[in-house]
């Protein structure tokens, strides 16, 4: 799906010029695999950058094998985070592969990697090399525990970081086991952090003319994701707790049982609570000293939540969702993944779309999460097959068809 191109509306009010994607003049070398790095590179590609995904000739990105499900020989996991890229295979254990990588880097603007600490310097791409050969390049390294300190060099994994950061300790039922989120949320947020850091470094380069190194660690990201929970602990000194679907600072703010299932209700202030009391037929609760203020309700959490649920179980969830929404109280169904992706809102917003793929045919996928009013963003490229653009990219570097054939036969690409 292509988002409609709009005319550029600059300060000159000259509408005769069509704006280009905001990052269309940038080249990205994506040396990463799995999730955080590929997500970062994909978002830059969504914004118009030319992203070259460098992969091992034998197996490519690890996630190509992460299935089922598979479609057309590709895993669903790989497909969801590698659109808007070209795939080049390089054997970086061989000098010829590293020589090609050097050519790529010197012609690039951004390099993303999540290699084990010390891998790039071992291959000759150390700080001095970048300073001399590619001072314009913005480098983003994504690691488990950073490139300094006691964790440097230890591989990072989302699940382990969720455990170590405290995220699992605050997720799950209060009397149940610690629980991870259903997706690799630390990896995902690390990818977003990496994208932000790269864009900041590019803006700095616009001012100074020089690139710089940026770094994102899963461990750092996991701690940042504790958000207000970390602040609660740092301010109060009290241990963080699990509240199931409840909120540590707001009550009532969780799922409630209805006659035909559960729904989510979010009461963010005392005015909304008073409104809710009227909806459930108990306006007197709003004047009960135990519940008047949010801080009172937090202390008496169980009492007010049980009272509310005694009422909500008497009618279907659609009744409560409609009544609360009409009164301005945040409320919604607890959808399955299938229900969420098939919701008319998802289709209207282009959150789910279709793209053509060479081995799958028409493929349903998530759409673009970023929308810019005056700059076109679009899915220009399907998630590439392994090495699909090797000859094309090497041709841009000056290699002939015969050169590429020789490199293939020698196991270099």
C-alpha positions as CSV (number, residue, x, y, z in Angstrom):
1,X,0.0,0.0,0.0
2,X,1.3,3.4,-0.9
3,X,0.4,6.5,1.2
4,X,-0.9,9.3,-1.0
5,X,1.9,11.7,-2.0
6,X,1.2,15.3,-0.9
7,X,2.5,18.5,-2.2
8,X,5.4,20.1,-0.3
9,X,4.2,23.0,1.9
10,X,7.3,24.9,2.7
11,X,7.7,28.4,4.0
12,X,7.7,29.7,0.4
13,X,4.3,28.2,-0.2
14,X,5.6,26.8,-3.5
15,X,3.4,23.8,-4.0
16,X,4.8,22.8,-7.4
17,X,7.5,20.6,-5.8
18,X,6.8,17.1,-4.6
19,X,8.5,16.3,-1.4
20,X,10.9,13.3,-1.2
21,X,10.8,10.8,1.7
22,X,12.7,12.5,4.5
23,X,15.7,10.1,4.6
24,X,15.8,9.4,0.8
25,X,19.4,10.8,0.6
26,X,20.8,8.4,3.3
27,X,22.4,5.0,2.8
28,X,22.2,2.5,5.7
29,X,24.3,-0.7,6.1
30,X,22.4,-3.1,8.3
31,X,24.8,-5.6,9.8
32,X,22.3,-6.7,12.5
33,X,20.0,-9.7,12.8
34,X,17.1,-10.9,15.0
35,X,14.9,-8.0,16.0
36,X,16.2,-4.7,17.6
37,X,18.7,-3.9,14.8
38,X,16.5,-5.0,11.9
39,X,13.6,-3.0,13.3
40,X,15.7,0.1,13.5
41,X,17.0,-0.4,10.0
42,X,13.4,-1.1,8.7
43,X,12.1,2.2,10.2
44,X,14.9,4.1,8.5
45,X,13.9,2.4,5.3
46,X,10.3,3.2,5.8
47,X,11.4,6.9,6.0
48,X,13.1,6.6,2.6
49,X,16.7,5.5,3.4
50,X,18.4,3.0,1.1
51,X,18.9,0.0,3.5
52,X,21.4,-2.7,2.5
53,X,21.0,-5.8,4.7
54,X,24.3,-7.7,4.9
55,X,23.8,-11.4,5.6
56,X,25.7,-14.6,5.9
57,X,25.6,-16.4,2.5
58,X,24.8,-19.8,4.1
59,X,21.9,-19.0,6.4
60,X,21.2,-15.3,6.4
61,X,19.5,-13.6,9.3
62,X,18.8,-16.2,12.1
63,X,15.1,-15.4,12.0
64,X,14.7,-16.7,8.5
65,X,14.5,-20.1,10.2
66,X,12.3,-19.0,13.2
67,X,9.1,-20.8,12.4
68,X,6.6,-22.1,11.8
69,X,4.7,-20.4,10.3
70,X,6.5,-20.1,7.0
71,X,5.3,-18.7,3.7
72,X,7.1,-19.1,0.4
73,X,10.2,-20.4,2.2
74,X,10.3,-17.4,4.6
75,X,9.4,-17.3,8.3
76,X,6.7,-14.9,9.4
77,X,9.1,-13.6,12.1
78,X,11.6,-12.5,9.5
79,X,9.0,-11.1,7.2
80,X,7.6,-8.7,9.8
81,X,10.7,-6.7,10.4
82,X,12.7,-6.6,7.1
83,X,10.7,-4.7,4.5
84,X,12.2,-1.7,2.6
85,X,15.7,-3.3,2.4
86,X,18.0,-4.9,-0.1
87,X,19.8,-8.1,0.8
88,X,23.5,-8.6,0.1
89,X,25.3,-11.8,1.1
90,X,28.9,-11.4,2.3
91,X,31.3,-13.9,3.9
92,X,32.9,-11.6,6.5
93,X,35.2,-14.3,7.6
94,X,37.1,-13.9,4.4
95,X,39.2,-10.9,3.3
96,X,37.3,-10.4,0.1
97,X,34.0,-10.0,2.0
98,X,35.5,-7.5,4.4
99,X,37.0,-5.6,1.5
100,X,33.5,-5.2,0.0
101,X,32.1,-4.2,3.4
102,X,34.8,-1.5,3.6
103,X,33.6,-0.2,0.2
104,X,30.0,-0.2,1.4
105,X,30.8,1.6,4.7
106,X,32.8,4.4,3.1
107,X,29.9,5.1,0.7
108,X,27.3,5.0,3.5
109,X,25.8,7.4,6.1
110,X,24.7,4.9,8.8
111,X,26.0,1.5,10.0
112,X,24.0,-0.6,12.4
113,X,25.4,-3.7,14.1
114,X,24.7,-6.0,17.0
115,X,27.8,-8.1,16.7
116,X,29.5,-9.4,19.8
117,X,31.7,-6.7,21.3
118,X,35.0,-6.5,19.5
119,X,33.9,-8.2,16.3
120,X,34.2,-5.2,14.0
121,X,37.6,-4.1,15.4
122,X,38.8,-7.7,14.9
123,X,37.9,-7.4,11.2
124,X,39.8,-4.1,11.0
125,X,36.9,-1.7,11.5
126,X,38.1,0.0,14.7
127,X,37.7,3.6,15.8
128,X,40.9,4.6,14.0
129,X,39.6,3.0,10.7
130,X,36.3,4.9,10.9
131,X,38.1,8.1,11.8
132,X,40.3,7.8,8.7
133,X,38.2,6.1,6.2
134,X,34.6,7.0,7.0
135,X,34.4,10.0,9.4
136,X,31.0,10.9,8.0
137,X,29.3,7.6,9.2
138,X,26.9,7.4,12.1
139,X,27.5,4.1,13.8
140,X,24.9,2.5,16.0
141,X,25.9,-0.6,18.1
142,X,23.1,-2.6,19.8
143,X,24.3,-4.9,22.5
144,X,23.0,-6.8,25.5
145,X,24.9,-5.1,28.3
146,X,26.8,-2.3,26.6
147,X,30.4,-2.0,25.3
148,X,31.9,-1.1,28.7
149,X,31.5,-2.4,32.2
150,X,31.2,-6.0,33.5
151,X,28.6,-7.1,31.0
152,X,30.5,-6.1,27.9
153,X,30.8,-9.0,25.5
154,X,28.0,-11.0,27.1
155,X,25.2,-11.7,24.5
156,X,21.8,-10.1,25.2
157,X,18.4,-11.8,24.9
158,X,15.1,-10.1,25.3
159,X,13.7,-12.8,27.6
160,X,16.7,-12.7,29.9
161,X,16.6,-8.9,30.0
162,X,12.9,-8.9,30.9
163,X,13.9,-11.1,33.8
164,X,17.0,-9.2,34.9
165,X,15.5,-5.7,34.6
166,X,12.6,-6.3,36.9
167,X,10.0,-6.2,34.1
168,X,8.9,-9.7,34.8
169,X,8.7,-9.1,38.5
170,X,6.0,-6.5,38.0
171,X,4.1,-8.5,35.3
172,X,1.5,-11.1,36.1
173,X,-1.1,-11.8,38.7
174,X,-0.3,-10.6,42.2
175,X,-0.3,-14.1,43.6
176,X,1.1,-15.7,40.5
177,X,4.5,-16.2,38.9
178,X,6.6,-13.4,37.3
179,X,5.6,-13.2,33.7
180,X,7.2,-11.9,30.5
181,X,5.3,-9.9,28.0
182,X,3.9,-11.8,25.0
183,X,6.3,-10.1,22.6
184,X,10.0,-9.3,22.7
185,X,9.3,-5.9,24.0
186,X,12.8,-5.0,25.2
187,X,14.2,-5.8,21.8
188,X,11.5,-3.8,20.2
189,X,12.0,-0.7,22.4
190,X,15.8,-1.0,22.0
191,X,15.2,-0.8,18.2
192,X,13.1,2.4,18.7
193,X,15.8,3.8,21.0
194,X,18.4,3.0,18.3
195,X,16.4,4.8,15.7
196,X,16.1,7.9,17.9
197,X,19.8,7.9,18.6
198,X,20.7,7.6,14.9
199,X,18.4,10.5,13.9
200,X,19.9,12.6,16.6
201,X,23.4,11.8,15.4
202,X,22.4,12.6,11.8
203,X,21.1,16.0,12.9
204,X,24.4,16.5,14.8
205,X,26.3,15.6,11.6
206,X,24.2,18.2,9.7
207,X,25.7,20.8,12.1
208,X,29.3,19.5,12.4
209,X,29.9,17.5,9.2
210,X,31.0,14.5,11.2
211,X,29.5,11.2,12.2
212,X,29.7,9.6,15.6
213,X,29.2,6.3,17.4
214,X,25.9,5.7,19.2
215,X,25.1,2.8,21.5
216,X,22.0,1.1,22.8
217,X,22.0,-1.7,25.3
218,X,19.1,-4.1,26.1
219,X,19.9,-3.9,29.8
220,X,19.7,-0.1,29.8
221,X,16.5,-0.2,27.8
222,X,14.9,-2.7,30.1
223,X,15.5,-0.5,33.1
224,X,14.2,2.6,31.3
225,X,11.0,0.6,30.5
226,X,10.3,0.3,34.2
227,X,9.2,3.9,33.8
228,X,7.0,5.2,36.6
229,X,7.5,1.9,38.6
230,X,11.2,2.8,38.8
231,X,10.3,6.3,40.0
232,X,7.9,5.0,42.5
233,X,10.6,2.8,44.1
234,X,13.4,5.4,43.9
235,X,11.2,8.0,45.6
236,X,9.5,5.8,48.2
237,X,12.0,3.0,48.7
238,X,9.1,0.6,48.8
239,X,9.4,-2.7,46.7
240,X,7.4,-2.8,43.5
241,X,4.5,-5.2,43.3
242,X,2.5,-7.0,40.7
243,X,-1.1,-5.9,40.2
244,X,-2.2,-8.2,37.4
245,X,-4.1,-6.0,35.0
246,X,-4.3,-3.3,37.6
247,X,-2.3,0.0,37.8
248,X,0.0,0.8,40.7
249,X,-1.0,4.4,40.9
250,X,-4.6,4.5,39.5
251,X,-7.8,2.8,40.7
252,X,-10.1,1.6,39.2
253,X,-7.8,0.9,36.2
254,X,-7.9,-2.8,35.1
255,X,-10.1,-5.4,33.4
256,X,-13.5,-6.2,34.9
257,X,-15.8,-9.2,34.4
258,X,-19.0,-8.6,32.5
259,X,-21.8,-11.1,32.0
260,X,-20.2,-12.4,28.8
261,X,-16.5,-11.8,29.2
262,X,-14.0,-9.1,30.3
263,X,-13.5,-5.5,29.3
264,X,-10.8,-2.9,30.1
265,X,-11.7,0.2,32.1
266,X,-9.4,3.1,32.8
267,X,-10.5,5.8,35.3
268,X,-7.7,8.3,35.4
269,X,-9.1,11.0,37.8
270,X,-11.7,11.7,40.4
271,X,-14.2,13.3,38.1
272,X,-14.3,10.2,35.9
273,X,-14.7,8.1,39.0
274,X,-17.7,10.1,40.0
275,X,-19.1,9.6,36.5
276,X,-18.5,5.9,36.7
277,X,-20.3,5.6,40.0
278,X,-23.4,7.1,38.3
279,X,-23.2,4.7,35.4
280,X,-23.0,1.6,37.7
281,X,-25.9,3.0,39.8
282,X,-24.0,3.8,42.9
283,X,-23.4,7.6,43.0
284,X,-22.9,7.3,46.8
285,X,-19.5,5.6,46.3
286,X,-18.1,8.9,45.1
287,X,-18.7,10.4,48.5
288,X,-17.4,7.4,50.5
289,X,-14.3,8.5,52.4
290,X,-12.6,5.3,51.3
291,X,-13.0,6.3,47.6
292,X,-13.3,10.1,47.3
293,X,-9.7,10.6,46.0
294,X,-7.6,8.4,43.8
295,X,-5.0,8.1,46.6
296,X,-7.8,6.8,48.8
297,X,-8.9,4.3,46.2
298,X,-5.3,3.0,45.8
299,X,-5.2,2.3,49.5
300,X,-8.7,0.6,49.3
301,X,-8.1,-1.0,45.9
302,X,-9.7,-4.4,46.6
303,X,-12.8,-3.0,48.2
304,X,-13.8,-0.6,45.4
305,X,-12.8,-3.1,42.6
306,X,-15.0,-5.8,44.2
307,X,-17.9,-3.4,44.5
308,X,-17.6,-2.4,40.8
309,X,-17.3,-6.0,39.6
310,X,-20.4,-7.1,41.6
311,X,-22.3,-4.7,39.3
312,X,-20.5,-5.2,35.9
313,X,-21.1,-9.0,36.0
314,X,-24.8,-8.3,35.7
315,X,-24.7,-7.0,32.1
316,X,-22.8,-7.7,28.9
317,X,-19.5,-6.0,28.2
318,X,-21.0,-4.1,25.2
319,X,-23.4,-2.3,27.6
320,X,-20.5,-1.1,29.8
321,X,-18.2,-0.2,26.9
322,X,-21.0,1.9,25.2
323,X,-22.0,3.6,28.5
324,X,-18.5,4.5,29.5
325,X,-17.4,5.7,26.1
326,X,-20.5,7.9,25.8
327,X,-19.6,9.4,29.2
328,X,-16.0,10.0,28.2
329,X,-14.5,7.2,30.3
330,X,-11.7,5.2,28.6
331,X,-13.1,1.7,28.0
332,X,-12.7,-1.1,25.5
333,X,-12.9,-4.8,24.7
334,X,-10.1,-7.3,25.4
335,X,-9.6,-8.5,21.8
336,X,-7.8,-11.5,20.5
337,X,-5.0,-10.9,18.1
338,X,-7.4,-12.0,15.3
339,X,-10.1,-9.6,16.4
340,X,-7.6,-6.7,16.7
341,X,-6.1,-7.2,13.3
342,X,-9.5,-7.5,11.6
343,X,-11.0,-4.5,13.4
344,X,-12.4,-2.0,10.8
345,X,-10.1,0.7,12.4
346,X,-7.0,-1.4,11.5
347,X,-8.1,-1.6,7.8
348,X,-9.1,2.1,7.7
349,X,-5.8,3.2,9.1
350,X,-3.8,0.9,6.9
351,X,-2.3,-0.9,9.9
352,X,-2.8,-4.1,8.0
353,X,-2.0,-4.1,4.3
354,X,-0.9,-6.3,1.5
355,X,2.3,-6.3,-0.5
356,X,3.6,-8.4,-3.4
357,X,6.3,-10.9,-2.6
358,X,8.3,-13.0,-5.2
359,X,7.7,-16.4,-3.6
360,X,4.6,-15.8,-1.5
361,X,2.5,-13.8,-3.9
362,X,0.2,-11.3,-2.3
363,X,1.2,-11.1,1.4
364,X,-0.7,-9.6,4.3
365,X,1.5,-7.6,6.6
366,X,1.5,-4.8,9.1
367,X,1.6,-1.4,7.5
368,X,3.7,1.7,8.2
369,X,3.5,3.0,11.8
370,X,4.9,6.4,10.9
371,X,2.8,9.0,8.9
372,X,4.2,12.4,7.8
373,X,1.9,14.9,6.4
374,X,4.1,16.3,3.8
375,X,6.7,13.6,3.1
376,X,5.7,10.3,1.3
377,X,6.4,7.1,3.2
378,X,5.6,3.8,1.6
379,X,6.5,0.1,1.5
380,X,8.8,0.3,-1.5
381,X,10.4,-3.2,-1.2
382,X,9.2,-6.6,0.1
383,X,11.3,-8.3,2.7
384,X,14.2,-9.5,0.5
385,X,15.1,-13.1,-0.3
386,X,18.5,-14.1,0.9
387,X,21.1,-12.4,-1.3
388,X,18.4,-11.1,-3.7
389,X,20.2,-7.9,-4.5
390,X,23.8,-9.1,-4.3
391,X,24.6,-8.6,-7.9
392,X,22.8,-5.3,-8.1
393,X,24.6,-3.8,-5.0
394,X,28.0,-5.1,-6.1
395,X,27.3,-3.7,-9.6
396,X,26.8,-0.3,-7.9
397,X,30.3,-0.7,-6.4
398,X,31.8,-1.4,-9.8
399,X,31.9,-5.2,-9.9
400,X,31.1,-6.9,-13.2
401,X,28.8,-9.9,-13.6
402,X,31.9,-12.1,-14.0
403,X,33.4,-10.6,-10.8
404,X,30.2,-11.6,-8.9
405,X,30.2,-15.1,-10.4
406,X,33.8,-15.6,-9.3
407,X,33.0,-14.3,-5.8
408,X,30.1,-16.7,-5.5
409,X,32.2,-19.7,-6.6
410,X,34.9,-18.8,-4.1
411,X,32.3,-18.6,-1.3
412,X,32.9,-14.9,-0.7
413,X,29.3,-13.8,-1.3
